[in-house]
Amino acid sequence: MLKLVRPVLAGAAYLAAFSAAAHGPTPQKVVETVEIAAPIDKVWQAVEDFGGIAVWNPALKASEGNGNQPGAKRILTFANGEKLEEDLDTYDPAAHEYDYRMSHANTAALPASSYSVVFRLTPTGQGTQVEWKSRLYRGDTGNEPPPNLTDEAAVEAMRNFFQTGLKQLKARLEKAN
């Protein structure tokens, strides 16, 4: 009996190690929020133009878009000159929310292979909460990505992008208040 158990256990250990090594990337999440001391309609007015994100996010050199209807596209130009294209999936001014996703990866712009994003405003007693959240995959979806395309690199880059925009949006709107 012992002669049979050893090979079975060795085979199970081999299969477990092989399947762990074959596992691809898992989705990562980034959620950033900020409270802005301004009414929701004023905050929405500042962010409602899907293509106008470069106006309030200094991580971008430029942005351009072709509208606010689902299916619209925008092109982001980052400080390093690299570009990303995004597609608008939903746009709901009554709910003060829009959802969008990356169209084509450009890991020189952002070290992610794909992402989807929800941008939502919620009224609070003191103003408006802005929530920016993303579900993303690292830039290299292979089993051993280079350091600049790992889960950590993708999360850090997205977090920095969100925080930079939210910090500037807050400063801009509260200064005008």
N, C-alpha and C positions, 0 to 999 in steps of 0.2 A: 504494500500500500504506500509506504514512504517513497518508493521508487517512482510512483505515479504522481505523487503530490508535488515533488520538487520541480519537475518539468512544467507542470501546470502553473505553479506559482511564478516560475521564471518567465513563462510566456505572458502571464497576466501583467507582470511588472514591465516587460518590454512593451506591450501594447499600451499601457498607461503612460509610459514615458514618450512613446511615439505620438500618441494622440495629444499630449500636452504640447509637444513641440510643433505639431501641425496646426494648432489653434491660431486663428488670425486675430486681428485687432478687435477690441471691444469698443463700443461707443463711449465717448467721454462727454461730460456735461460741464458747462460753464454757466453760472447764473450770477449776474451782477445787478444790484439795485442801488438806487439813490433816491433820497427824499428831496424834492425841490419845493421851496417856499414860494409857490406860484400856483394859480388856479389851473386846473386840468386843460381848459380850453386854450390858455396861453402857452402851455407846454406843448400841446398837440399842434398848435399853429407853428411852433418852431421845428417840429419833427415830421410833420405830415407829408412833406414832399419826399417820396421814396428816393428820388435821384439826387436830392439836395443834402445828403449826409455830410459832405465835406464842409458845408457851411458851419457845422457845429462839432465835427470831430477832427481835431488837428492831426490825427494819425494819418489823415489822407491829404494828398496834395490837390486832388480834384475828384469830382464825381459827376456823372451825368446819367440821366434816365429818360425814359420815354413814357412816363405817366404813372398813375397810381392805381390802375386797374389790374386785377389778377392777370398774369402773363407778361406784365411789363418787365423790362430789364433795366439794370443799371450797371455801369462800369465804374469801379473804384480804382483810382490811381494812388498808390501808396507813396510815402516819402522817398523810397528808393527807386521810384519810377515804374515798379512792377504793377500790373493790372489784374484785377479779378472781375468776373462777371457774375451777377446774381439775378435770380428770377423771383418776382413777387408772386406768392401763392394766394394769399388772402389779404384783403385790405378792408377794414371795418372802421370807418370814422366814428360811428355811433358808440362803438366799444373802445375806441382809441387804441387800436391794435392793428399790426400787420405782421405777416409771417413770410419769410423768404428763405431761399436756399442758394448755395453755390451752384453755378452752371457748369464751370470747367475749372479744374484744379490748376493752381499756379503756386507751387510750394515756395517760390522765391518771394511771393507777396505774403503768403500766410502758410505755415507748414501743416496744412490739413488737406486731405484728399477729398473730403466732402463735409458739408455741414448743412443743418437747417436751423433757423433762428425764429424766435418769437420776440417781438418788441411790443410791450404793453404798458399803458398808463393806467393808474388807478387813483381815484381821488382819495385823499386822506383828510383828517381833521385840520391839518396845518398846511396842506398844499396838494402835492401830487407825488406819488411813488412811480418811478420809472423802473421797469424790470426788463432786462435784456438777457435772454437765455438762449443757449445753443446746445445742440447735440452734434458732435463732430467726431471724425475719425482722423487719426494721425496721417501725416503726409506720405509715409511709406507704409503700405499695408502688409509688407512682408513680415516674416517671423523675426528678423533681426535688423530693424531699421537703423540708419545712421543717427547719431546723437541729435542732429538738427531736425529730424523728421519723426521723433518719438511721440508717444502720448503726451509726455510732459511738455515737450516743445510746443505741440499744438495747443494744449490747454493754456500754457503761459502766454502764447501769442494772442489767442482769442481773449483771454482775460485782460491783457494789457490794452488791446484794441477797445474793448468795452469800457474799461475804467477810464481811459483817456477821453473817450467821447462823453461819458456821463459826467466826469469832472468838469469839462469845459461847458457842457450844457447847463449844469447847475450854476456855475459861476456867471455865465452869460445871462441866464434868466433871473437870477436873484439880484444881480447888479441892476437890471432894468426895472426891478420891482420897487 
